[in-house]
């Protein structure tokens, strides 16, 4: 193509590789992505007879217009933070754990099992036991696909995803069947937990101790990643599996350990949701937190502190989405917007690695 | 069980397997071209909902089927732009496509939940062939969309292994740099195959909402798109094996209903519903081990963006 144009005469637009990834675009792209996604959403809203500006305004008011909206945004951010942190550590090793949703459900199941089986435990034993059961079940659910991945390279995207369906059906079996509350008017939920199985809350809101779990998990993850040998290994494997192998890093062992950590964090999210919010196990306990967590982790470039911040943005989106559902806006609007945000972030990423070069093409 | 029950189950296996087959054939095309599109579930859902909307509005299921393919093809084009031109990560972009497609289909389909379809695809017995004992009722008493796959599968097989463009297709998936050096337009062909692949996923979705169900329900694909992706590995990227695999999964689907009806064993329906997902897991593990042992496997350049400067 260059041969047909005279150098220096014909203006061409070309991609030019940046020597250093651009820091400025790393900030601008997520912001632009959110705005553009809202634009796409506006087109669909307008096409189906809604006033997009009005819908967005109502969403915003649903979030920042009341103390309840604000505290709910924090409440919904808790599972997103924990699951997002979990997803991010696996993604760092290029392990595509899409199973946070199922690991969340299994964590909720484990914690509920403790609360329902030993209802008379005092809080200081009950809560740690639920905590451990939650992370154990979440961890086990992630290790199940990690083993065939480590041993034979079985695609973990599909296996983790398939286990989501299994976990949700398992919880449904329990709450529609043997665990159903006889006094629950036939709703798919278990009997409420005892008082001892309730996480403490802050200042009369629904914000519970899970927030502290999430913040501590972020700090812990940052320490692991940048202050320990294990974290170093995770980062090397993510950058170059081949280099890691030459350096004597045991990749198979790390696949299992990282998935264990990843699933444990999602399981903890499930535990804090049942112990902090619902106080029982019920059908549809997650409205897709595990999938939203994937978007959050990618948007935050897998950085723990950024994941905490981005979680608030997405929980705001969820809370805002709830507040406009009463006026007939479909619940699916939120996941449509989430998908669109991720699209634009992915599309924009090339700008951090390349720059658009206008003008004559330099001869090589 | 009686023979008639078995015949009905086998016929049901083909019907239940066909939407997965459409999606798997589409994914084979994309992956053969070297592009891993994990957005199958999302494209199927958008196909299912748009097909249903159009079929309700026009009263013509063929119109719905066509629009379903176009809508899913459009989504695939967005995916192609992001992954081929902008070289975005294919795994994450595929997930984005599934999340967006799930949301979009739920958004568009909300007014259509519970609405009956005026005219759906109905089984049409093929004269003479349908009269053959056992084979006739199993294979030749289906809706037209099933017959379309009977033609599509051998056609694709012939295209892959006996034609020049089919050879080029395999080349851009195995070694795009070499294909490029021979004058094959890697970028354009990858776009084309990803888009056709998306159209087939949309066809699979429309099969669900226009023939199988026939109705629209949010998330009605229930993971079939992902099962199709797993099936591609099981089928070692071969259309004929994909057909057999799809019918295997359709068979499990059909068998769960037959078992519930024919036996008195009270297996909670939740466990029966788990079967296809657990089967997918098991089959994927076995298939992956096989590909490792026999040194056959994924197209060499699968999921790697092609960059001329890095040849």
Interface residues (C-beta under 8 A of the other chain):
Chain A: X17 X44 X48 X96 X98 X145 X148 X152 X153 X154 X155 X157 X158 X159 X161 X162 X163 X165 X166 X169 X170 X172 X173 X176 X177 X291 X294 X295 X298 X330 X331 X332 X333 X334 X335 X336 X337 X338 X339 X340 X342 X343 X346 X347 X349 X350
Chain B: X38 X42 X78 X81 X82 X86 X87 X88 X89 X91 X92 X93 X95 X96 X97 X98 X99 X100 X101 X102 X103 X104 X105 X106 X107 X108 X110 X218 X222 X223 X226 X229 X230 X233 X268 X270 X271 X273 X274 X277 X278 X280 X281 X284 X285 X288 X289 X292 X309
